[in-house]
Amino acid sequence: MKGVTGPTDHVVVVGAGLSGLACALHLLGAGRRVTVVERDAGPGGRAGRVQVGGYRMDTGPTVLTMPHLADEAFAAVGDSLHRRVELMALDPAYRACFADGSSLDVRTDGEAMEAEVRRFAGPAAAAGYRDLRQWLERLYRAQMRRFIDTNFDSPFQLLHPDLARLAALGGFGRLDGRISRFIADDRLRRVFSFQALYAGVAPARALAAYAVIAYMDTVAGVWFPKGGMHALPRAMADAAAEAGADLRWTSEVSTLERSAGRVRAVRLASGERIPCDAVVLTCELPTAYELLGRRPRRPARLRHSPSAVVLHAGTDRTWSHLAHHTISFGAAWESTFDELTRTGELMSDPSLLITRPTTHDPSLAPPGRHLHYVLAPCPNTTVGPPAAAWRDLGPRYRERLIGELERRGLDGFADSVQEEVLVTPLDWAAQGHAAGSPFSVSHTFAQTGPFRPRNLVRGVENVVLAGCGTTPGVGVPTVLISGKLAAARITGGSGRRPARARPLPATADVSTVPAPAGTDDPS
């Protein structure tokens, strides 16, 4: 594995999102001195927090899967996720609601989910689910160690027996087609393929290998941290500080001082100069490349995932049919993905993610109030309306979105809203997200694995990238891995769990975080 050459005693990590904090913890565990600089007033990055009228709103991801990956970062400094964060296992992980009025609770326990599928679609579908689950587990085992949790230096690294295993499992076929081999019911197929949207690819065009995301969601389990998702980066920052990291808030980087092919210092907008031996950039790729003054050559321009409109609504009531996470599917499916990724139109019959974090933590809202997070995928600003168009389009789309929610059973939603924050591609673009999308570079085949933007930059000896734009990709589990892989480029390690790491307690309560089936990790 290639890595940073020369001294690496003092590392500056730019950005205190999940990837930056994971990287910092792994570096600290390897004995490096670490300074973290963050332009915001606190940690989190995409996993931030805003407070409006007594409501504490997570501004980023709402779904936590594979928490053992976060524990790896804590364990690097002799700490543990369990000690820092109270996690609650969600059952159901999701509730799927369909246009025909039917609903399905997605459970991660195999027997419970098989029974739910039997109730929902009959015994043949239950048997198909059982086979699908086994396939998902085998797919995860074939991919995780070799294709996700690894630093790529060359596409030739793919030439490994695990590649043959992945091919034998049908991983290079199409996701929709592979899921259909197990399940005939169109509604069920959506439950196990909508995750392709996370990767920025329609299920009909996504590689079947991306079903590994469905494994994370529907087999490995979904968790919720008390205090909201922001509790995770906050705890990681606290652990890093206690392990000796120097955390600098409201510290934006203006330039990188370079000489003889190395960055010698990071200079802040305040004028402060921080000498260093190595740098990890976790900011958006365009920002990172601008700071470096160089952009890697690629045969084609990077394609970005669809964006999203998010309505954070603090309400004086809630609706009993909502679970913690509810996916409300429209009747349309293939045409929805065409609108999002090809024609650039707003969804004519939207599928929505509705999250109610106060289901498991009422303290996120004032007494007797509730918090709802409504995410509506939309085209990014390259494919669809430009960022500036959302200045007028945003309020109109909000009304359309609320009308759709009321048609789907959230009666009186408009009148229930006490406080709200509306986020559109205009806001994502203002935060520096390329193409106005918080989901970064899409996972087309040409932008996955060794073909994704590398975390090493040619021509600069001591800079490493981390975050969702680089290896291995988008999502909470993958950005945590990204931070670990970036640290390994500096320390010369494999990126595997350090020997001194402590496993989580074995007691079986809601705070215990088991490793998913099929992983080699003992945590």
Secondary structure, 3 states (H helix, E strand, C coil): CCCCCCCCCEEEEECCEHHHHHHHHHHHHCCCEEEEECCCCCCECCCCEEEECCEEEECCCCCECCHHHHHHHHHCCCCCHHHHCCEEECCCCEEEECCCCCEEEECCCHHHHHHHHHHHHCHHHHHHHHHHHHHHHHHHHHHHHHHHCCCCCCHHHHCCHHHHHHHHCCCCCEHHHHHHHHCCCHHHHHHCCHHHHHHCCCCCCCEHHHHHHHHHHHCCCCEEECCCCCHHHHHHHHHHHHCCCEEECCCCEEEEEEECCEEEEEEECCCCEEECCEEEECCCHHHHHHHHCCCCCCCCCCCECCEEEEEEEEECCCCCCCCCEEEECCCCCHHHHHHHHHHCCCCCCCCEEEECHHHCCHHHCCCCCEEEEEEEEECCCCCCCCHHHHHHHHHHHHHHHHHHHHHCCCCCHHHHEEEEEEECHHHHHHCCCHHHCCCCECCCHHHCHHHCCCCECCCCCCEEECCCCCCCCCCHHHHHHHHHHHHHHHHCCCCCCCCCCCCCCCCCCCCCCCCCCCCCCCC
